[in-house]
Amino acid sequence: MLLFRSRYNDVAGSEALAEHAKTVPADVTTMNVRQLRAELMTIAEHLRYLYTFIPPRKATRNRLATSAGIWTLIAAMMGGGVYYYTTNSALLIPSAAAGRSQAPAMNDSAPAASAPPPAPE
């Protein structure tokens, strides 16, 4: 019986064992067969519950953490791409404008006229 209580303590924790210990006598030698069987069935039921439902919770937690990590990585990569694009675009715009000639200033009173091509001599 002490082996089962020890195993229950390992799996469920000392707080759960303390709660369970409040419902049963501490001394195993004073318990009759019915009490021993009832305690063993109670401990077995709690252990079965813990073994059945704790692993799925861990699996769900791990799946959610992995999914969150992947989405965070995707968002970081997209943010890095946007940052790279915007910083390189800002550098390319002045260099592209430097290669082009400046447009002449427009006079408000007269429309800009293009000069006729020179006449051949």
N, C-alpha and C positions, 0 to 999 in steps of 0.2 A: 504494500500500500504506500509506503514511503517513497518507493521508486516512482509510482504514478504521480504522487504529489510533486516530487522533484521534477519530473518531466513536464508537468503542468506549469510549474514555476518557470522552467526554461522557455516554454512556448508562449504562455499567456502573460507572464510577468509576475512580479512579486505582489503588485496591487491586486491583481485578480485572484491570486492564491490567498491573500489576506481576506478578501471578501468571501471566498469559498470556505476558508477555515472558520469563519464566524458561524457557519451553518452546521458544522460537524464537530464531534468531539476531537480534541487534540490527541488524545491517547488512543492508539489503534487497538491496544490490548483490551480495552474495556468495551469495544464495540462488538455487537453480536453479528452473525452472518448476514442478516437482512440489512443492517446498517452498512456493513462493508460492501455488499453488493450494490446498494443504492449509491454509495459514494463513488465506487468504481464506474458505475453507469453514468453518473453525473460528469465525472472527469472525462470519461471516454466521449460523451456527447459534446462537451465543450471543446475537446481536442479535435474531434471530427469537424465541428463547425469552423474552428480556426484554420485547420488544414484545407477545408473546402473553399472558404471565402477570402482568406488573406492572400494566397497567390494570385487570384484574378485581380485583386486590388493593386497588387504590385505590378502585374502585367499592364493594367490600364494606366497606371502612373508612368511606367516606363514608355509605353506607346505615346502618351500625351507629351512627355518630356522630349522624346525623339522628334515628334511632329513639330513641337514648338521650336526646337533647335534647327530643324530644316527650314522652317518658314523664316526664322531669324536670319539664317545664313542667306537665304534668297533675298530678303529685304536689304541686308547689308550689301550684297553684290549689286543689287539694282541701285542703291544709293551711291555706291562707289562708281558705277557706270554713269550715273547722272552727274556726279561731281566731276569725273574725268571729262565728260563731254562738255560741260559748261566751262570748265577752266581752259580746255583746249580751244573751244569756240571763241572765247574771249581773246585768246592769243592770236587766233587766225584772222579775226575780223580786222584789226589794225594793219596786219601785214597785207591783206588783200586790198584794203583801201589805199595803202601806200603805192601799190602798183598801178592804180588807176589815176588818171589826171583829174584834177579838181574841176568841178563844173564852174563856169563863169557865173559871177553874181548877176542876178536878173535886175534890170532897171524897171521900176514900177511904171514909168511913163511910156516906155516903148517896148514892144515885144522884141525878143532876141531874134536877130536875123542871121542867117548863115551867110557867110561870104561866098561869092561865086568862085568857081575854080578859075585859076589864072588862065589867061588866053595864051595859046601857043604863038610863038613869034616866027 
